[in-house]
């Protein structure tokens, strides 16, 4: 996979960090890590950052879907990703995998 960093800024302050990647086997785009600094959590910045990240990946790469995973017990992540349109596509005892179909 080819990993790409993406920084989340508020004004000029770094408030979060993401790593996304392209799977060379199937060309799918994956969000590998999504983090918002603990001092900036619960303020709506995570959702805003994810919306901007999705738009960036779509614009820069022209992809038609983005995939990510999160731990089964992470209810906050489940609610965030679901609210943005990520649909569950698989699950095991440790992880839920979700996909966002990007339509024009």
HELIX and SHEET records of a PDB file:
HELIX    1   1 UNK A   38  UNK A   40  5                                   3    
HELIX    2   2 UNK A   45  UNK A   61  1                                  17    
HELIX    3   3 UNK A   75  UNK A   83  1                                   9    
SHEET    1   A 6 UNK A   2  UNK A  10  0                                        
SHEET    2   A 6 UNK A  13  UNK A  22 -1                                        
SHEET    3   A 6 UNK A  29  UNK A  36 -1                                        
SHEET    4   A 6 UNK A  65  UNK A  71  1                                        
SHEET    5   A 6 UNK A  95  UNK A 101 -1                                        
SHEET    6   A 6 UNK A  87  UNK A  91 -1                                        
END                                                                             
